[in-house]
Amino acid sequence: MREYLLIDGYNVINALPEFKKVSRENLEEARDFLIEQMIEYHSYTGVNVIIVFDAYQVKSAKVKKENVNGIEVVFTKEHQTADTYIEKVVEDLVKNRRNIVKVVTSDWAEQQVVIGSGAVRVTPRELKYEIDLIKGKIKNKIDMENRKKSTLSDRIDQKILEALEKWRREEV
């Protein structure tokens, strides 16, 4: 069973305060920030992530797809919204009943369309919650690994440790 997460990129950027704040300064930086978050998400979960950005009003734009560290980033063609692109991909993916398809958008009408197509809707807030949860798990795992490796006694031979302890007691 394959799981897919399709994200309406600009919708998420405009729905979440931390992304929106960055986008006010630099939209490209906000896109990169979202992509970085989703690379980490993909690496941890193994879910196939597709982020779709509108190029709806960009003259002569053609669909541009690129793979960025395991996730697919798509810029739609001229006169094509992220919504219409996502709807087509959802339709193709749900044909194979073995796929689990989730769509991240805060657009109510789009949520209804993707639910009607057989996908699961996820709000940007729910995605943010899941990202934060995963970051916490990663941090806990790193902290545990660091604690395991943080004492000298964990990293040296037992005989050397005993000799050092004996030496320490003699000098005290």
Steps between C-alpha positions, in 0.01 A plus 500: 500500500638839398410822675497838329476848647412772249544856622358820359822691565384861497185408688708354784744794494210745535319294765782452751644803684864387496494453122291811435746714698790376286299547178442867574876551480583250226259258333779280366639462850155398626478236226845370592403492869191290418704271277762450775228415753350246263837341417543429871140371517559271202829372641338408830167361373587363156183664364517615136469879514392717207495878552311695234551873443282707267658656197147593391581860407853444373506568126592197285575286805515127441465234768833473676572198720812442701610249759649667807652246739224248446199728473335620181463876454264610223436843349180493294471628146345833401123508565517192722439530873657280762147379577437369149843336487445334839152381401642326190780333699254386769278350232796309354629381839170381646438279196750263660311408816828415667597866524416717797468859381487805725466859384608800707293812436291746698277566199157362601383443143821315415465288814152392386625411151791287628280325757251426221785356293596256775790686658535618859510871573759642739493860613822702516466511879479121513810475282685746726401293803632183335825673397552624857428153636756344266759766588446417868552129434817571303631728776426237767678234298805724451501593870486134601786416265704790635436394860616148418825635359551787741693332782858387476415177680264405217775532242807339656599145582390372843860413605618855425203637692588288803864612484397867480262457792774333707742780411240765591438346844870490579543872439194608701 
